[in-house]
Amino acid sequence: MCGISGIYGVENLDDPGAIVRKMCDTLAHRGPDASGYFTDDIVALGHRRLSIIDTSAAANQPFYSADNHLVLVYNGELYNYVELKEQLSDFNFTTSCDTEVVIAAYQKWGIDFLEKLNGMFGFALYDKNSDELYIVRDRLGIKPLYVSQK
């Protein structure tokens, strides 16, 4: 299990990166293997990693698309990631993690890729080009995902 955190709408915060780091510190028990953060003018995302499928540092998160315009923090497991990876054969995969499959699927199929996912997951996918943040969980809500609006 991993832990993700984030803030959307950071414009009025003094140091959103520090806030997300503190949020991730409270999730350290969910992911003792690595931590990572992303912050820009709109969003701050954090991740605590428990390495399972691909234990290399290349699979650490936040995970970025090759062109760097997509940022993903992900917790879960895609049961069909191998099958999806075969359908995404035109994509140049650099890891063996299911996280990278989420990025590739979004790039190929847009947000409709969610219909193809089979697994238990919660994630935040940020598209820097469109300034859109997708907060997603699996259909059954197996992986915890809590959202608060101020």
C-alpha positions in Angstrom: 0.0 0.0 0.0 1.1 3.5 -0.7 -0.1 6.9 0.4 -1.0 9.9 -1.7 -1.8 13.5 -0.7 -2.4 16.7 -2.5 -3.8 20.2 -2.6 -5.6 21.7 -5.6 -5.7 25.5 -5.6 -2.5 26.5 -3.9 -2.5 30.1 -5.1 -3.1 31.6 -1.6 -0.8 29.3 0.3 2.6 30.4 1.5 4.4 27.1 1.1 2.1 24.3 -0.4 5.1 22.1 -0.9 5.8 22.1 2.9 2.2 21.4 3.6 2.1 18.4 1.3 5.3 17.1 2.8 3.7 17.2 6.3 0.7 15.4 4.9 2.9 12.7 3.5 4.8 12.5 6.8 1.6 11.3 8.4 1.4 8.6 5.7 4.9 7.3 6.2 3.6 4.0 7.6 1.8 3.4 4.3 5.0 3.8 2.2 8.4 3.5 3.8 10.4 2.9 0.6 10.4 6.3 -1.0 8.7 9.7 -1.0 8.3 12.3 -3.7 6.6 15.7 -4.3 5.4 17.9 -7.1 4.4 21.6 -6.8 3.5 24.2 -9.3 1.2 27.3 -9.3 -2.0 25.3 -9.2 -1.4 21.9 -7.5 0.9 20.2 -4.9 1.1 16.4 -4.9 2.8 14.0 -2.6 3.5 10.3 -2.5 4.8 7.7 0.0 5.8 4.5 -1.7 5.6 0.8 -0.8 7.5 -0.9 -3.6 5.8 -4.1 -4.8 5.7 -4.7 -8.6 8.7 -2.7 -9.8 11.0 -2.0 -6.9 13.5 0.2 -8.9 13.8 3.9 -8.3 12.6 4.5 -11.9 9.1 3.7 -10.6 9.2 6.2 -7.8 6.4 8.8 -7.7 5.2 11.3 -8.6 5.4 9.7 -12.0 5.8 11.9 -15.0 4.9 11.3 -18.7 7.9 11.3 -21.1 6.9 14.8 -22.2 6.6 15.9 -18.6 3.1 17.3 -18.9 1.3 14.6 -16.9 2.0 14.0 -13.2 0.6 11.0 -11.3 0.5 10.0 -7.7 -1.0 6.5 -7.5 -1.9 3.9 -4.8 -3.1 0.5 -5.8 -2.8 -2.4 -8.2 -4.1 -2.8 -11.7 -4.9 -6.5 -12.2 -4.9 -6.1 -16.0 -1.9 -3.9 -16.4 -0.1 -6.5 -18.5 -3.0 -6.8 -20.9 -3.3 -3.0 -21.1 0.5 -2.7 -21.7 0.0 -5.0 -24.7 -2.7 -2.7 -26.1 -0.3 0.2 -25.6 2.5 -1.3 -27.6 3.2 2.0 -29.3 4.2 3.5 -26.0 7.9 3.3 -24.9 7.7 1.9 -21.4 10.7 2.5 -19.1 9.5 0.6 -16.1 7.6 -2.6 -15.3 5.2 -0.8 -12.9 1.5 -0.5 -13.4 1.7 3.2 -12.6 3.3 3.9 -16.0 0.5 2.1 -17.7 -2.0 4.6 -16.1 -0.1 7.5 -17.7 0.1 5.7 -21.1 -3.6 4.7 -21.1 -4.6 8.3 -20.4 -2.4 9.6 -23.2 -3.9 7.1 -25.7 -7.6 7.0 -24.7 -8.1 10.2 -22.7 -10.2 10.1 -19.5 -12.2 7.2 -21.1 -9.3 5.0 -20.1 -10.9 4.6 -16.7 -13.4 2.1 -18.2 -10.5 -0.2 -19.1 -9.0 -0.3 -15.6 -9.5 -3.5 -13.5 -8.1 -3.3 -10.0 -8.0 -1.5 -6.7 -6.6 2.0 -6.8 -6.8 5.7 -5.9 -4.9 8.3 -7.7 -4.5 11.9 -8.7 -3.6 12.6 -12.3 -2.6 16.2 -13.1 -2.5 17.4 -16.7 -0.2 20.5 -16.7 -1.3 21.5 -20.3 -5.0 21.8 -19.5 -4.6 22.5 -15.7 -7.0 19.6 -15.0 -6.7 17.4 -12.0 -8.5 14.0 -12.0 -9.0 12.4 -8.6 -10.0 8.8 -9.1 -10.7 5.7 -7.1 -11.7 2.2 -8.1 -15.3 1.4 -8.6 -15.7 -0.4 -5.2 -13.7 2.0 -3.2 -11.2 -0.6 -2.0 -8.4 1.9 -1.8 -9.1 4.8 0.5 -9.4 8.2 -1.1 -10.6 11.1 1.0 -11.4 14.5 -0.5 -12.1 17.7 1.4 -13.3 21.1 0.1 -12.8 24.3 1.9 
